[in-house]
Amino acid sequence: MNNSTFKVMVVDDDADIRYAIANILRKCDCDVIEATTVEESIDQLQLDSFDVIFSDMRFHGGLGGEDLLEHVVGNFPDIDMVLVSCAMDSRQQAELMAKGAACCLQKPFFRDTCMRVLGELGQDQGKAA
């Protein structure tokens, strides 16, 4: 891997939001791959390895973020999942964390939030090593 801090996949069906999150993560020195659907992200997981996945919760048709979380926890337990949504209450966040999400973020969020989350995930990965 290059000098990036993390290899990250961003999954969102809204191109503007996906680009904005990917751009923020690139500014945090991450190597970023983008996917437009959960199905596409699952295919990408077969081709490449990732440290972190930032995924929206809701998609227009098809699988959603919770489905991706279940797939990743069951098949790629070393990948940290960060779930993002503009409408996620504390009860839903707690449920998702109990199912294996590393973090849940409310949209919109900015570079400082991404840097904090990546820093926390990096510390957690360091503890596991």
ChimeraX commands (.cxc) that place a marker at each C-alpha (Angstrom):
marker #1 position 0.00,0.00,0.00 radius 0.5
marker #1 position 1.15,3.58,-0.56 radius 0.5
marker #1 position 1.59,6.23,2.14 radius 0.5
marker #1 position -2.17,6.43,2.74 radius 0.5
marker #1 position -3.36,5.99,6.29 radius 0.5
marker #1 position -6.29,3.75,5.25 radius 0.5
marker #1 position -7.73,2.07,2.18 radius 0.5
marker #1 position -11.38,3.12,2.25 radius 0.5
marker #1 position -14.49,2.33,0.22 radius 0.5
marker #1 position -17.25,4.95,0.13 radius 0.5
marker #1 position -20.70,3.58,-0.72 radius 0.5
marker #1 position -23.51,6.02,-1.52 radius 0.5
marker #1 position -25.99,6.20,-4.40 radius 0.5
marker #1 position -26.00,10.01,-4.35 radius 0.5
marker #1 position -23.04,10.99,-6.55 radius 0.5
marker #1 position -22.59,14.41,-4.94 radius 0.5
marker #1 position -22.51,13.05,-1.40 radius 0.5
marker #1 position -20.29,10.12,-2.38 radius 0.5
marker #1 position -17.84,12.52,-4.05 radius 0.5
marker #1 position -17.87,14.87,-1.04 radius 0.5
marker #1 position -17.15,12.07,1.46 radius 0.5
marker #1 position -14.48,10.56,-0.82 radius 0.5
marker #1 position -12.86,13.97,-1.23 radius 0.5
marker #1 position -12.80,14.54,2.54 radius 0.5
marker #1 position -11.20,11.13,3.05 radius 0.5
marker #1 position -8.60,11.77,0.34 radius 0.5
marker #1 position -7.69,14.98,2.18 radius 0.5
marker #1 position -7.16,12.76,5.23 radius 0.5
marker #1 position -4.55,10.82,3.19 radius 0.5
marker #1 position -6.80,7.83,2.51 radius 0.5
marker #1 position -6.74,5.73,-0.64 radius 0.5
marker #1 position -10.42,5.80,-1.67 radius 0.5
marker #1 position -12.55,3.60,-3.93 radius 0.5
marker #1 position -16.17,4.59,-4.61 radius 0.5
marker #1 position -19.23,2.36,-5.09 radius 0.5
marker #1 position -22.78,3.40,-5.95 radius 0.5
marker #1 position -24.68,0.42,-4.53 radius 0.5
marker #1 position -24.30,-2.16,-1.80 radius 0.5
marker #1 position -24.21,-4.85,-4.47 radius 0.5
marker #1 position -21.33,-3.06,-6.24 radius 0.5
marker #1 position -19.47,-2.72,-2.93 radius 0.5
marker #1 position -19.86,-6.45,-2.25 radius 0.5
marker #1 position -18.39,-7.17,-5.69 radius 0.5
marker #1 position -15.51,-4.76,-4.94 radius 0.5
marker #1 position -14.77,-6.60,-1.69 radius 0.5
marker #1 position -13.98,-9.70,-3.78 radius 0.5
marker #1 position -11.40,-7.74,-5.80 radius 0.5
marker #1 position -9.62,-5.63,-3.21 radius 0.5
marker #1 position -8.95,-5.33,0.51 radius 0.5
marker #1 position -10.07,-2.39,2.64 radius 0.5
marker #1 position -9.47,-1.08,6.12 radius 0.5
marker #1 position -12.68,0.94,6.41 radius 0.5
marker #1 position -16.01,1.25,4.60 radius 0.5
marker #1 position -18.09,4.43,4.86 radius 0.5
marker #1 position -21.62,3.51,3.76 radius 0.5
marker #1 position -24.89,5.36,3.57 radius 0.5
marker #1 position -27.79,3.62,5.31 radius 0.5
marker #1 position -30.50,4.14,2.72 radius 0.5
marker #1 position -30.33,3.38,-0.99 radius 0.5
marker #1 position -32.95,3.72,-3.71 radius 0.5
marker #1 position -33.95,0.09,-4.19 radius 0.5
marker #1 position -31.76,-2.92,-3.50 radius 0.5
marker #1 position -29.80,-3.60,-0.36 radius 0.5
marker #1 position -29.09,-0.98,2.32 radius 0.5
marker #1 position -26.28,-0.10,4.70 radius 0.5
marker #1 position -27.46,-2.51,7.36 radius 0.5
marker #1 position -27.31,-5.33,4.79 radius 0.5
marker #1 position -23.73,-4.34,3.94 radius 0.5
marker #1 position -22.86,-4.24,7.65 radius 0.5
marker #1 position -24.16,-7.79,8.07 radius 0.5
marker #1 position -22.18,-8.98,5.03 radius 0.5
marker #1 position -18.95,-7.32,6.16 radius 0.5
marker #1 position -19.21,-8.51,9.78 radius 0.5
marker #1 position -19.91,-12.05,8.59 radius 0.5
marker #1 position -17.28,-12.23,5.85 radius 0.5
marker #1 position -14.69,-9.49,6.46 radius 0.5
marker #1 position -14.55,-8.97,10.23 radius 0.5
marker #1 position -11.27,-7.00,10.02 radius 0.5
marker #1 position -12.92,-4.20,8.02 radius 0.5
marker #1 position -14.34,-1.34,10.09 radius 0.5
marker #1 position -17.80,-0.15,9.01 radius 0.5
marker #1 position -18.79,3.49,9.41 radius 0.5
marker #1 position -22.49,3.99,8.70 radius 0.5
marker #1 position -23.74,7.45,7.73 radius 0.5
marker #1 position -27.24,8.88,7.54 radius 0.5
marker #1 position -29.07,12.16,7.73 radius 0.5
marker #1 position -31.73,10.52,9.94 radius 0.5
marker #1 position -30.32,8.20,12.60 radius 0.5
marker #1 position -31.40,8.42,16.23 radius 0.5
marker #1 position -29.34,7.28,19.21 radius 0.5
marker #1 position -31.35,4.05,19.58 radius 0.5
marker #1 position -30.63,3.07,15.96 radius 0.5
marker #1 position -26.96,4.00,16.40 radius 0.5
marker #1 position -26.73,1.76,19.48 radius 0.5
marker #1 position -28.37,-1.13,17.58 radius 0.5
marker #1 position -25.97,-0.75,14.65 radius 0.5
marker #1 position -22.96,-0.59,16.96 radius 0.5
marker #1 position -24.20,-3.77,18.70 radius 0.5
marker #1 position -24.37,-5.44,15.26 radius 0.5
marker #1 position -20.74,-4.55,14.58 radius 0.5
marker #1 position -20.58,-1.00,13.20 radius 0.5
marker #1 position -17.38,0.75,14.28 radius 0.5
marker #1 position -19.06,4.16,14.14 radius 0.5
marker #1 position -22.27,5.92,13.08 radius 0.5
marker #1 position -22.17,9.47,11.72 radius 0.5
marker #1 position -24.91,12.00,11.07 radius 0.5
marker #1 position -24.74,13.84,7.74 radius 0.5
marker #1 position -23.43,16.37,7.16 radius 0.5
marker #1 position -19.98,15.86,8.65 radius 0.5
marker #1 position -16.66,17.45,7.87 radius 0.5
marker #1 position -12.96,16.70,7.65 radius 0.5
marker #1 position -12.32,17.09,11.40 radius 0.5
marker #1 position -14.95,14.42,12.13 radius 0.5
marker #1 position -13.38,12.04,9.59 radius 0.5
marker #1 position -9.92,12.66,11.03 radius 0.5
marker #1 position -11.21,11.93,14.56 radius 0.5
marker #1 position -12.95,8.71,13.45 radius 0.5
marker #1 position -9.94,7.50,11.45 radius 0.5
marker #1 position -7.67,8.30,14.40 radius 0.5
marker #1 position -9.86,6.25,16.73 radius 0.5
marker #1 position -10.01,3.36,14.26 radius 0.5
marker #1 position -6.22,3.50,13.84 radius 0.5
marker #1 position -5.77,3.30,17.61 radius 0.5
marker #1 position -8.14,0.33,17.75 radius 0.5
marker #1 position -6.24,-1.43,14.93 radius 0.5
marker #1 position -2.95,-0.75,16.73 radius 0.5
marker #1 position -4.31,-2.35,19.90 radius 0.5
marker #1 position -5.35,-5.46,17.99 radius 0.5
marker #1 position -1.92,-5.86,16.34 radius 0.5
marker link #1:1,2 radius 0.2
marker link #1:2,3 radius 0.2
marker link #1:3,4 radius 0.2
marker link #1:4,5 radius 0.2
marker link #1:5,6 radius 0.2
marker link #1:6,7 radius 0.2
marker link #1:7,8 radius 0.2
marker link #1:8,9 radius 0.2
marker link #1:9,10 radius 0.2
marker link #1:10,11 radius 0.2
marker link #1:11,12 radius 0.2
marker link #1:12,13 radius 0.2
marker link #1:13,14 radius 0.2
marker link #1:14,15 radius 0.2
marker link #1:15,16 radius 0.2
marker link #1:16,17 radius 0.2
marker link #1:17,18 radius 0.2
marker link #1:18,19 radius 0.2
marker link #1:19,20 radius 0.2
marker link #1:20,21 radius 0.2
marker link #1:21,22 radius 0.2
marker link #1:22,23 radius 0.2
marker link #1:23,24 radius 0.2
marker link #1:24,25 radius 0.2
marker link #1:25,26 radius 0.2
marker link #1:26,27 radius 0.2
marker link #1:27,28 radius 0.2
marker link #1:28,29 radius 0.2
marker link #1:29,30 radius 0.2
marker link #1:30,31 radius 0.2
marker link #1:31,32 radius 0.2
marker link #1:32,33 radius 0.2
marker link #1:33,34 radius 0.2
marker link #1:34,35 radius 0.2
marker link #1:35,36 radius 0.2
marker link #1:36,37 radius 0.2
marker link #1:37,38 radius 0.2
marker link #1:38,39 radius 0.2
marker link #1:39,40 radius 0.2
marker link #1:40,41 radius 0.2
marker link #1:41,42 radius 0.2
marker link #1:42,43 radius 0.2
marker link #1:43,44 radius 0.2
marker link #1:44,45 radius 0.2
marker link #1:45,46 radius 0.2
marker link #1:46,47 radius 0.2
marker link #1:47,48 radius 0.2
marker link #1:48,49 radius 0.2
marker link #1:49,50 radius 0.2
marker link #1:50,51 radius 0.2
marker link #1:51,52 radius 0.2
marker link #1:52,53 radius 0.2
marker link #1:53,54 radius 0.2
marker link #1:54,55 radius 0.2
marker link #1:55,56 radius 0.2
marker link #1:56,57 radius 0.2
marker link #1:57,58 radius 0.2
marker link #1:58,59 radius 0.2
marker link #1:59,60 radius 0.2
marker link #1:60,61 radius 0.2
marker link #1:61,62 radius 0.2
marker link #1:62,63 radius 0.2
marker link #1:63,64 radius 0.2
marker link #1:64,65 radius 0.2
marker link #1:65,66 radius 0.2
marker link #1:66,67 radius 0.2
marker link #1:67,68 radius 0.2
marker link #1:68,69 radius 0.2
marker link #1:69,70 radius 0.2
marker link #1:70,71 radius 0.2
marker link #1:71,72 radius 0.2
marker link #1:72,73 radius 0.2
marker link #1:73,74 radius 0.2
marker link #1:74,75 radius 0.2
marker link #1:75,76 radius 0.2
marker link #1:76,77 radius 0.2
marker link #1:77,78 radius 0.2
marker link #1:78,79 radius 0.2
marker link #1:79,80 radius 0.2
marker link #1:80,81 radius 0.2
marker link #1:81,82 radius 0.2
marker link #1:82,83 radius 0.2
marker link #1:83,84 radius 0.2
marker link #1:84,85 radius 0.2
marker link #1:85,86 radius 0.2
marker link #1:86,87 radius 0.2
marker link #1:87,88 radius 0.2
marker link #1:88,89 radius 0.2
marker link #1:89,90 radius 0.2
marker link #1:90,91 radius 0.2
marker link #1:91,92 radius 0.2
marker link #1:92,93 radius 0.2
marker link #1:93,94 radius 0.2
marker link #1:94,95 radius 0.2
marker link #1:95,96 radius 0.2
marker link #1:96,97 radius 0.2
marker link #1:97,98 radius 0.2
marker link #1:98,99 radius 0.2
marker link #1:99,100 radius 0.2
marker link #1:100,101 radius 0.2
marker link #1:101,102 radius 0.2
marker link #1:102,103 radius 0.2
marker link #1:103,104 radius 0.2
marker link #1:104,105 radius 0.2
marker link #1:105,106 radius 0.2
marker link #1:106,107 radius 0.2
marker link #1:107,108 radius 0.2
marker link #1:108,109 radius 0.2
marker link #1:109,110 radius 0.2
marker link #1:110,111 radius 0.2
marker link #1:111,112 radius 0.2
marker link #1:112,113 radius 0.2
marker link #1:113,114 radius 0.2
marker link #1:114,115 radius 0.2
marker link #1:115,116 radius 0.2
marker link #1:116,117 radius 0.2
marker link #1:117,118 radius 0.2
marker link #1:118,119 radius 0.2
marker link #1:119,120 radius 0.2
marker link #1:120,121 radius 0.2
marker link #1:121,122 radius 0.2
marker link #1:122,123 radius 0.2
marker link #1:123,124 radius 0.2
marker link #1:124,125 radius 0.2
marker link #1:125,126 radius 0.2
marker link #1:126,127 radius 0.2
marker link #1:127,128 radius 0.2
marker link #1:128,129 radius 0.2
view
